[in-house]
């Protein structure tokens, strides 16, 4: 049986196209690893990369990614809408086929040791690989970002899991972990008022009394000329996309603001799409079974009901398997 692992490293550069190209070029040396996508965002000043591969070649490719980012990115000269604490900010391992979550925790620890040993970059283990409850959630580790981490890491409560309690002077620190498939999901609002997006984000996120598996905040997309409610869905089976989408639509009505679109950053499991489209098929009395739809029809229906933009079948993990 094949052992297939997904990794979704995020690095802190989304504007300099030449620099992004130099960083992404590292994967050309690892043909056994599939580079499924890379998505730079100038407003976030961040690029999300999605990789599939067997554990050993994937570990080598990720090691090389950290190495090139050590050379290319200096967070002392970085700003963007998305919080960050490292040049490579986060690297999660996600079990896809023939591997368990326990296996992925092992891969995370192995890579963490390599990153610290080779590049002197402190590493925090997070999510399923976390060594304490305080380190399960990435926002808790990242709080204070690169600038605040200089002092935070000296606190015995926040010493890194690998490395000295001192940030790398230009890279910062990195979180490496293992998790179930996470959906990075953003909803576009027909407004430039970031306060509105912030109020809606507050209504849906766990930390403010919203949905149990939602982390959310506001973002202003200067190049697109509107704000977003940006979020991570940590468990789509318990907090499905359609429920979040409809709640945001309901909350936006109080501000007389329309939803103009939504986007998936990175990839999502086919099952996440099916579970949400089933709701709309029931609402609209569509006779066909969502589970039987091909990828092209799933994409068409996602655009229709969930307003997904820039979305095609290659956003669905199973289209590669």
C-alpha positions as CSV (number, residue, x, y, z in Angstrom):
1,X,0.0,0.0,0.0
2,X,1.2,3.5,-0.8
3,X,1.9,5.8,2.0
4,X,0.6,9.3,1.0
5,X,1.0,12.3,3.2
6,X,-0.1,15.9,2.5
7,X,2.0,18.8,3.7
8,X,0.9,22.5,3.5
9,X,3.8,24.7,4.3
10,X,3.2,28.5,4.5
11,X,6.0,30.8,3.8
12,X,6.1,34.6,4.5
13,X,6.4,36.1,1.0
14,X,3.5,36.8,-1.3
15,X,4.5,39.9,-3.2
16,X,8.0,39.5,-4.8
17,X,7.3,37.2,-7.7
18,X,11.0,36.5,-8.5
19,X,11.7,35.6,-4.9
20,X,8.6,33.3,-4.8
21,X,9.8,31.6,-8.0
22,X,13.3,31.0,-6.5
23,X,11.7,29.5,-3.4
24,X,9.3,27.3,-5.3
25,X,12.1,26.1,-7.6
26,X,13.4,24.0,-4.8
27,X,10.7,21.4,-5.5
28,X,12.1,20.8,-9.0
29,X,14.8,18.8,-7.3
30,X,12.2,16.5,-5.8
31,X,10.3,15.0,-8.7
32,X,8.9,12.2,-6.5
33,X,7.0,14.9,-4.5
34,X,3.9,16.4,-6.2
35,X,3.7,20.2,-6.0
36,X,-0.1,20.4,-6.2
37,X,-0.4,24.2,-5.9
38,X,1.2,27.3,-4.6
39,X,-0.9,30.4,-3.9
40,X,0.8,33.7,-3.2
41,X,-1.4,36.5,-1.7
42,X,0.0,40.0,-1.9
43,X,-2.3,41.4,0.8
44,X,-1.4,38.6,3.2
45,X,2.2,38.7,2.0
46,X,2.2,34.9,2.3
47,X,2.3,31.8,0.0
48,X,0.4,28.6,0.8
49,X,2.0,25.5,-0.8
50,X,0.3,22.1,-1.1
51,X,2.4,19.0,-1.5
52,X,1.7,15.2,-1.7
53,X,4.2,12.5,-1.4
54,X,5.6,9.6,0.5
55,X,7.1,10.5,3.9
56,X,10.8,10.3,3.3
57,X,11.0,12.3,0.0
58,X,8.5,14.8,1.5
59,X,10.8,15.4,4.5
60,X,13.7,16.1,2.2
61,X,11.7,18.6,0.1
62,X,10.5,20.4,3.2
63,X,14.0,20.5,4.6
64,X,15.2,22.2,1.4
65,X,12.2,24.6,1.5
66,X,13.3,25.8,5.0
67,X,16.9,26.1,3.8
68,X,16.0,28.4,0.9
69,X,13.7,30.5,3.0
70,X,16.5,31.0,5.6
71,X,18.5,32.6,2.7
72,X,15.6,34.5,1.0
73,X,13.3,35.9,3.7
74,X,14.2,38.4,6.4
75,X,11.1,39.0,8.7
76,X,12.7,42.2,10.0
77,X,11.5,43.7,6.6
78,X,8.2,42.0,6.3
79,X,4.6,43.1,6.8
80,X,1.2,41.7,5.7
81,X,-2.4,41.1,6.8
82,X,-1.7,37.5,7.9
83,X,-0.1,36.9,11.3
84,X,3.3,35.3,11.1
85,X,6.2,34.2,13.3
86,X,8.5,32.6,10.8
87,X,9.9,32.8,7.3
88,X,8.3,29.4,6.9
89,X,5.5,30.0,9.4
90,X,3.9,26.6,9.7
91,X,4.3,23.0,8.3
92,X,1.5,20.5,9.0
93,X,1.6,16.8,8.1
94,X,-1.8,15.4,7.1
95,X,-2.5,11.7,6.7
96,X,-4.1,10.8,3.3
97,X,-3.5,7.2,2.5
98,X,-1.7,4.3,4.2
99,X,-0.6,6.4,7.1
100,X,-2.0,7.2,10.5
101,X,-2.1,10.4,12.6
102,X,0.5,8.8,14.9
103,X,2.8,8.3,11.8
104,X,2.4,12.0,11.0
105,X,3.3,13.0,14.5
106,X,6.5,11.0,14.0
107,X,7.2,12.8,10.7
108,X,6.7,16.2,12.4
109,X,9.2,15.4,15.2
110,X,11.7,14.1,12.7
111,X,11.5,17.2,10.5
112,X,11.6,19.4,13.6
113,X,14.9,17.9,14.7
114,X,16.4,18.3,11.2
115,X,15.3,22.0,10.9
116,X,16.8,22.8,14.3
117,X,20.0,20.9,13.8
118,X,20.7,22.2,10.2
119,X,19.4,25.8,10.4
120,X,19.4,26.7,14.1
121,X,15.7,27.6,13.8
122,X,13.6,27.0,16.9
123,X,10.6,24.7,16.4
124,X,7.2,24.5,18.2
125,X,5.2,21.3,17.8
126,X,1.5,22.0,17.4
127,X,-1.9,20.4,16.9
128,X,-1.8,16.6,17.3
129,X,2.0,16.7,17.8
130,X,1.7,19.4,20.6
131,X,3.6,18.7,23.8
132,X,1.2,20.6,26.0
133,X,-2.4,21.9,25.8
134,X,-1.2,25.5,25.4
135,X,0.5,24.5,22.1
136,X,-2.4,22.7,20.4
137,X,-3.7,25.8,18.7
138,X,-1.5,27.7,16.3
139,X,-2.8,31.2,17.1
140,X,-1.8,30.6,20.7
141,X,1.8,29.8,19.8
142,X,1.9,32.6,17.1
143,X,0.5,35.3,19.4
144,X,2.9,38.3,19.4
145,X,4.2,37.3,16.0
146,X,7.8,37.6,14.9
147,X,8.4,40.8,16.8
148,X,6.8,39.6,20.1
149,X,8.4,36.2,19.9
150,X,11.8,37.7,20.7
151,X,10.8,38.1,24.3
152,X,8.0,35.5,24.5
153,X,10.4,32.6,23.7
154,X,12.5,33.5,26.8
155,X,9.5,32.7,29.1
156,X,10.0,29.1,30.3
157,X,6.3,28.4,29.4
158,X,7.2,29.2,25.8
159,X,10.6,27.6,25.3
160,X,10.6,25.9,22.0
161,X,10.3,22.1,21.7
162,X,13.5,22.0,19.6
163,X,16.3,24.6,19.9
164,X,17.4,27.4,22.2
165,X,15.0,29.9,23.7
166,X,16.1,32.5,21.2
167,X,14.7,33.2,17.8
168,X,16.6,33.0,14.5
169,X,17.5,36.7,13.9
170,X,16.0,36.8,10.4
171,X,13.8,33.6,10.1
172,X,12.1,33.7,13.5
173,X,10.6,30.4,14.5
174,X,8.4,27.7,12.9
175,X,5.5,25.5,14.0
176,X,5.6,21.9,12.8
177,X,2.7,19.5,13.5
178,X,0.2,16.9,12.4
179,X,-3.5,17.5,11.9
180,X,-6.6,16.3,10.1
181,X,-7.4,18.1,6.9
182,X,-8.0,21.8,7.7
183,X,-9.9,24.0,5.3
184,X,-8.5,27.5,4.9
185,X,-11.7,29.4,3.8
186,X,-12.3,33.1,3.2
187,X,-15.6,34.9,2.5
188,X,-15.7,38.1,0.5
189,X,-17.8,41.0,1.7
190,X,-19.0,43.9,-0.5
191,X,-17.5,46.4,1.9
192,X,-14.2,48.1,2.7
193,X,-15.0,48.4,6.4
194,X,-12.7,46.0,8.3
195,X,-14.7,46.5,11.5
196,X,-17.7,44.8,9.9
197,X,-15.6,41.8,8.9
198,X,-14.1,41.8,12.4
199,X,-17.6,41.8,14.0
200,X,-18.7,38.9,11.8
201,X,-15.5,37.0,12.5
202,X,-16.1,37.4,16.2
203,X,-19.6,36.0,15.9
204,X,-18.4,32.7,14.3
205,X,-15.1,31.9,16.0
206,X,-14.8,29.6,19.0
207,X,-12.8,32.1,21.1
208,X,-15.7,34.5,21.1
209,X,-18.5,32.0,21.6
210,X,-19.1,31.0,18.0
211,X,-18.5,27.6,16.3
212,X,-16.3,25.1,18.1
213,X,-13.9,24.4,15.3
214,X,-13.6,27.8,13.7
215,X,-10.6,30.2,14.0
216,X,-11.5,33.5,12.3
217,X,-10.5,37.2,11.8
218,X,-10.9,40.1,9.4
219,X,-8.7,41.0,6.5
220,X,-8.6,43.9,4.1
221,X,-7.6,43.0,0.6
222,X,-6.3,46.3,-0.8
223,X,-5.8,45.0,-4.3
224,X,-9.3,43.6,-4.6
225,X,-10.9,46.5,-2.8
226,X,-12.9,44.7,-0.2
227,X,-12.7,43.0,3.2
228,X,-12.9,39.3,4.0
229,X,-13.9,37.1,6.9
230,X,-10.9,34.8,6.9
231,X,-10.9,31.5,8.7
232,X,-9.7,28.0,9.3
233,X,-12.2,25.2,9.6
234,X,-10.5,22.7,11.9
235,X,-13.2,20.0,11.6
236,X,-15.5,20.3,8.6
237,X,-17.5,17.3,9.7
238,X,-18.7,19.1,12.8
239,X,-18.7,22.6,11.4
240,X,-19.5,22.1,7.7
241,X,-18.8,24.9,5.1
242,X,-22.4,25.6,4.3
243,X,-23.3,26.3,8.0
244,X,-20.5,28.8,8.3
245,X,-21.3,30.4,4.9
246,X,-25.0,30.8,5.8
247,X,-24.2,32.2,9.3
248,X,-21.9,34.8,7.8
249,X,-24.6,35.7,5.2
250,X,-27.1,36.1,8.1
251,X,-24.7,38.2,10.2
252,X,-23.8,40.4,7.2
253,X,-27.4,41.4,6.7
254,X,-27.4,43.4,9.9
255,X,-24.8,45.7,8.2
256,X,-26.6,45.7,4.9
257,X,-23.6,44.0,3.3
258,X,-23.7,41.3,0.6
259,X,-21.4,38.3,0.2
260,X,-19.8,38.6,-3.2
261,X,-17.7,35.4,-3.2
262,X,-15.6,32.9,-1.3
263,X,-12.4,31.1,-1.7
264,X,-10.6,28.0,-0.7
265,X,-6.9,28.5,0.0
266,X,-5.0,25.3,-0.7
267,X,-7.1,22.1,-1.1
268,X,-10.0,20.5,0.5
269,X,-11.3,16.9,0.7
270,X,-14.1,15.8,-1.6
271,X,-16.1,14.8,1.4
272,X,-16.2,18.4,2.7
273,X,-17.7,19.6,-0.6
274,X,-20.2,16.7,-0.7
275,X,-21.4,17.3,2.9
276,X,-22.2,21.0,2.2
277,X,-23.7,20.6,-1.3
278,X,-26.1,18.0,0.2
279,X,-27.7,20.8,2.2
280,X,-28.3,22.9,-0.9
281,X,-29.6,19.9,-2.9
282,X,-32.2,19.4,-0.2
283,X,-33.1,23.0,-0.1
284,X,-33.6,23.2,-3.8
285,X,-35.1,19.8,-4.3
286,X,-32.3,18.6,-6.7
287,X,-33.0,15.0,-7.4
288,X,-29.5,13.7,-8.1
289,X,-27.2,12.4,-5.4
290,X,-24.2,14.6,-4.6
291,X,-22.1,11.6,-3.8
292,X,-22.4,10.4,-7.4
293,X,-21.3,13.6,-9.1
294,X,-18.1,13.9,-11.0
295,X,-15.5,16.5,-10.2
296,X,-16.6,18.9,-12.9
297,X,-20.2,19.0,-11.6
298,X,-19.1,19.3,-8.0
299,X,-17.1,22.4,-9.0
300,X,-20.0,23.8,-10.9
301,X,-22.4,23.4,-7.9
302,X,-19.8,24.8,-5.5
303,X,-19.6,27.9,-7.6
304,X,-23.4,28.2,-7.8
305,X,-24.3,27.6,-4.1
306,X,-21.1,28.5,-2.2
307,X,-20.0,31.2,-4.5
308,X,-16.5,29.7,-4.8
309,X,-14.2,31.8,-7.0
310,X,-11.0,30.7,-8.6
311,X,-12.1,27.1,-8.0
312,X,-11.6,24.0,-10.1
313,X,-11.3,20.3,-9.6
314,X,-7.6,20.7,-8.8
315,X,-8.7,22.2,-5.5
316,X,-10.0,18.8,-4.5
317,X,-7.4,16.5,-3.0
318,X,-8.9,13.3,-4.5
319,X,-8.5,14.6,-8.0
320,X,-4.8,13.8,-7.7
321,X,-5.1,10.3,-6.3
